[in-house]
Amino acid sequence: MSAVVSPNFTVATPRQVERLVQGMATSDGAGVKLTRVLTHDLQRRLDPFLMLDAFGTDNADDYIAGFPDHPHRGFETVTYMLEGQMRHRDSAGNEGLLGSGGVQWMTAGRGVIHSELPEQQEGRMEGFQLWLNLAGRDKMRDPWYRDITSAEIPEARLPGGTVRVIAGSSHGVDGAMQRETTEPLYLDIHLAAGAHFEQLIPQGHNAFLYVYRGDVRFDTGCKVPAGRMAILANTAGADGVRFDAGDDGARLILIAGKPLNEPIAQYGPFVMNTEGELLQAVRDFQAGRFA
């Protein structure tokens, strides 16, 4: 789904780059190699987002073991596959195949056990997994799951580029997903060399971008190269962000959301508000009370 649009707004007071972050190389699951971009120490600054992992490799040994059965409670996982195939199965009875350009959106809620296993023996696997926190009142809701195919993601075609609108809205195009409490914006932006881009972001929302091809440049002269996350300053009165693609163009994800401003208590795959709730999560998992 796509629509040709011309920007009918101007960002008057743009956010600037507060700082650049280089992710940390690590592995997860059964040895899948990835880069942890949004780490634990940034959770309060980028509330309601808890984690962002970027993965991308042509070496099957780096991903073939996948993520066998593991539990979650208290947040949502959003997996965006740029290239590759991954099979999802969970204890609530959901199953789906995440393919190139698609998104898997899962609400763990009160507890779910799931697996994410590659359905390819060779070729490139590349994408992102984002953890989006749930408000305390929603942490014990029933688990929920949705597969969104590439064809179901709306696109805004702009002069010099395309925006895939996964969540929120951009240039009058509503995304595939909406969330009332955290109001996430999740865009995959593809820009030609030198193309200009602007996006409105509500005041008070935390925001960041991650460049995965090329680079982007802000009017202050700050350059964000591929493989870097730029945290955008939450300056009073700022109404959005604007930047230009570099000489080789750019591909990046732009993410923003309304902070929950609640305590964060985390123990691995369980994210609650208090230590007592974390202890109960462990007990419930051990007793087999997850969906």
VORO-463940 format. One record per residue (C-alpha): z, x, y; residue in one letter. Coordinates in pm, whole numbers, padded with zeros to 5 digits. Each point is the difference from the previous one (the first is absolute). Last residue first. Layout:
<nodes>
- zz	xx	yy	rest
- Z	X	Y	A
...
</nodes>
This chain:
<nodes>
- zz	xx	yy	rest
- 02841	-00023	-01881	A
- 00298	00237	00028	F
- 00320	-00103	-00181	R
- -00029	00257	-00278	G
- 00365	00104	00013	A
- -00090	00351	00117	Q
- -00212	-00147	00279	F
- 00275	-00239	00108	D
- 00258	00279	00000	R
- -00223	00228	00207	V
- -00068	-00279	00250	A
- 00371	-00083	00016	Q
- 00077	00360	00095	L
- -00266	-00016	00270	L
- 00145	-00323	00137	E
- 00341	00167	00022	G
- -00152	00297	00181	E
- -00130	-00236	00267	T
- -00330	-00117	00150	N
- -00230	00031	-00303	M
- -00281	00225	-00121	V
- -00027	00067	-00375	F
- -00275	00232	-00129	P
- 00203	00318	00057	G
- 00344	-00099	00130	Y
- -00039	-00130	00351	Q
- 00236	-00160	00252	A
- -00170	-00089	00328	I
- 00204	-00181	00267	P
- -00195	-00256	00204	E
- -00211	00044	00314	N
- -00286	-00194	-00161	L
- -00267	00183	00198	P
- -00324	-00186	00076	K
- -00298	00177	-00150	G
- -00280	00250	00053	A
- -00253	00184	-00216	I
- -00327	00170	00092	L
- -00198	00152	-00288	I
- -00257	00266	00069	L
- -00364	00094	-00033	R
- -00154	00219	00267	A
- -00329	00121	00143	G
- -00125	00357	-00040	D
- 00017	00086	00369	D
- 00337	-00165	00046	G
- 00079	-00370	00019	A
- 00145	-00134	00323	D
- 00343	-00150	00072	F
- 00174	-00315	00120	R
- 00334	-00158	-00085	V
- 00177	-00317	00101	G
- 00209	-00184	00257	D
- 00237	00266	00130	A
- 00256	-00155	00237	G
- 00297	00192	-00135	A
- -00121	00292	-00210	T
- 00014	-00023	-00379	N
- -00171	00337	-00043	A
- -00260	00008	-00276	L
- 00083	00205	-00307	I
- -00311	00198	-00093	A
- -00047	00071	-00369	M
- -00203	00303	-00098	R
- -00238	00067	-00290	G
- -00314	-00010	00212	A
- 00053	00123	00351	P
- 00182	-00173	00288	V
- -00101	00155	00332	K
- 00217	-00042	00311	C
- -00203	00044	00318	G
- 00197	-00257	00199	T
- -00294	-00239	-00039	D
- 00062	-00007	-00373	F
- -00225	00163	-00258	R
- -00081	-00103	-00356	V
- -00093	00215	-00299	D
- -00231	00016	-00300	G
- 00105	-00181	-00317	R
- 00347	-00109	-00116	Y
- 00168	-00062	00336	V
- 00338	-00171	-00018	Y
- 00116	-00231	00277	L
- 00343	-00110	00115	F
- 00169	-00302	00151	A
- 00343	-00152	00065	N
- -00012	-00338	00169	H
- 00193	-00035	00324	G
- -00299	-00104	00207	Q
- -00266	-00166	-00210	P
- -00295	00225	-00094	I
- -00347	-00058	00148	L
- -00272	00222	-00141	Q
- -00254	00225	00170	E
- -00271	00221	-00148	F
- -00263	00231	00151	H
- -00276	00157	-00208	A
- -00061	00375	00042	G
- -00141	00045	-00350	A
- -00007	-00332	-00186	A
- 00323	-00184	-00074	L
- 00147	-00158	-00316	H
- 00339	-00170	00045	I
- 00214	-00129	-00288	D
- 00248	-00236	00165	L
- 00347	-00117	-00099	Y
- 00199	-00201	00255	L
- 00327	-00132	-00137	P
- 00179	-00300	00155	E
- 00340	00094	-00150	T
- 00134	-00356	-00011	T
- -00317	-00211	-00007	E
- -00217	00192	-00246	R
- -00378	-00039	00003	Q
- -00251	00126	-00254	M
- -00381	00015	-00023	A
- -00026	00079	00369	G
- -00091	-00219	00293	D
- -00296	00108	00213	V
- 00039	-00046	00377	G
- -00042	00368	00079	H
- 00257	00097	-00261	S
- 00245	-00220	-00189	S
- 00303	00039	-00225	G
- -00056	00136	-00349	A
- -00291	00162	-00186	I
- -00243	-00008	00291	V
- -00283	00240	-00081	R
- -00118	00130	00338	V
- -00357	00122	00042	T
- -00150	00245	00247	G
- -00217	00110	00287	G
- -00031	-00333	00178	P
- 00233	-00216	-00205	L
- -00028	-00174	-00335	R
- 00320	-00187	-00079	A
- 00058	-00025	-00373	E
- 00179	-00253	-00216	P
- 00134	00120	-00338	I
- -00108	-00240	-00273	E
- -00302	00206	-00108	A
- 00228	00299	-00073	S
- 00202	-00212	-00239	T
- 00350	-00119	00085	I
- 00239	-00016	-00296	D
- 00315	-00197	00073	R
- 00356	00018	-00132	Y
- 00331	-00175	00049	W
- 00358	00061	-00115	P
- 00249	-00280	00073	D
- 00219	00048	00305	R
- 00305	00225	-00018	M
- -00098	00234	00284	K
- -00104	-00283	00230	D
- 00323	-00059	00197	R
- 00048	00375	00037	G
- -00342	00039	00160	A
- -00259	00162	-00221	L
- -00121	00358	00039	N
- -00363	00106	-00028	L
- -00082	00286	-00238	W
- -00353	00135	00044	L
- -00217	00142	-00276	Q
- -00320	00174	00097	F
- -00339	00081	-00146	G
- -00216	00237	-00197	E
- -00107	00036	-00364	M
- -00316	00202	-00058	R
- -00181	00025	-00329	G
- 00118	00025	-00358	E
- 00188	-00193	-00268	Q
- 00014	-00329	00185	Q
- 00222	-00304	-00028	E
- 00298	00166	00167	P
- 00346	-00148	-00068	L
- 00231	-00185	00234	E
- 00306	-00141	-00176	S
- 00248	-00266	00099	H
- 00363	-00105	-00025	I
- 00109	-00265	00247	V
- 00312	-00077	00198	G
- 00152	-00234	00254	R
- -00301	00038	00230	G
- -00262	00238	-00135	A
- -00269	-00141	00227	T
- -00330	00148	-00112	M
- -00321	00043	00198	W
- -00285	00172	-00186	Q
- -00291	00087	00225	V
- -00367	00061	-00072	G
- -00258	00247	00130	G
- -00059	00152	-00341	S
- 00167	-00201	-00274	G
- 00347	-00137	-00075	L
- -00009	-00176	-00335	L
- 00252	-00279	-00045	G
- 00292	-00122	-00206	E
- 00295	-00222	00087	N
- 00245	-00122	-00263	G
- 00320	00040	00201	A
- 00073	00321	-00194	S
- -00296	00175	00161	D
- -00348	00131	-00077	R
- -00231	00182	00242	H
- -00315	00186	-00107	R
- -00137	00269	00235	M
- -00363	00076	00084	Q
- -00148	00262	00233	G
- -00092	00045	00364	E
- 00159	-00109	00325	L
- 00277	-00185	-00181	M
- 00259	-00162	00224	Y
- 00341	-00059	-00159	T
- 00250	-00212	00190	V
- 00350	-00009	-00148	T
- 00256	-00249	00127	E
- 00378	00033	00027	F
- 00339	-00089	-00156	G
- -00027	00094	-00366	R
- -00229	00225	-00202	H
- -00009	00107	-00366	P
- -00216	00245	-00199	H
- -00248	-00034	-00288	D
- -00255	00283	-00006	P
- -00148	00143	00322	F
- -00321	00190	-00066	G
- -00045	00258	-00276	A
- -00363	00061	00109	I
- 00079	00090	00360	Y
- -00004	00378	00055	D
- -00158	00074	-00338	D
- -00297	-00212	00110	A
- -00095	00263	00258	N
- -00214	-00158	00273	D
- 00308	-00053	00217	T
- 00145	-00224	00267	G
- 00347	-00139	00048	F
- 00180	-00103	00316	A
- 00356	-00131	-00020	D
- 00163	-00201	00276	L
- 00368	-00092	-00010	M
- 00261	-00232	00148	L
- -00181	-00196	00269	F
- 00200	-00260	00194	P
- 00112	00226	00177	D
- -00196	00311	00107	L
- 00283	00192	00168	R
- 00260	-00124	-00248	R
- -00214	00090	-00302	Q
- -00109	00340	00131	L
- 00258	00208	-00192	D
- -00105	-00163	-00327	H
- -00359	00125	00024	T
- -00315	-00153	00141	L
- -00275	00238	-00108	V
- 00087	00064	-00363	R
- -00307	00181	-00129	T
- -00104	-00066	-00359	L
- -00022	00144	-00350	K
- 00060	-00249	-00281	V
- 00249	00148	-00244	G
- 00113	-00296	-00207	A
- 00103	-00202	00304	G
- 00033	00229	00298	D
- -00118	00340	00117	S
- 00054	00192	00323	T
- -00184	00153	00296	A
- 00181	-00079	00324	M
- -00190	-00158	00285	G
- -00072	00167	00333	Q
- 00136	-00197	00292	V
- -00127	-00001	00357	L
- 00225	-00109	00284	R
- 00042	-00259	00272	E
- -00373	-00059	00029	V
- -00080	-00225	00292	Q
- 00022	-00376	00036	R
- -00255	-00150	00231	P
- 00076	-00186	00323	T
- -00295	-00223	00094	A
- -00155	-00053	-00342	V
- -00314	-00191	00087	T
- -00107	-00331	-00145	F
- -00318	-00181	-00101	N
- -00116	00263	-00249	P
- -00343	-00098	-00132	S
- -00009	-00152	-00345	V
- -00231	-00003	-00300	V
- 00175	-00176	-00284	A
- 00052	00108	-00357	S
- 00097	-00146	-00334	M
</nodes>
